[in-house]
């Protein structure tokens, strides 16, 4: 299990939300959000992953052809 990552359960599943609504997924494996960051809550949208921005390395993306 990934810390703060999804909870994987075999599907299909029905989840009863706090307000009583029922959401369903017919997928064979369902990722349920454990971090509450998902825009698709209660299903995981990988929002738990840290976004790391890296600076491009010097010379990367200079338009050179492959194999130079």
Beta strands, then each sheet from edge to edge (+ up, - down):
strand 1: 7-10
strand 2: 13-16
strand 3: 22-25
strand 4: 29-32
sheet 1: 1+ 4-
sheet 2: 2+ 3-
end
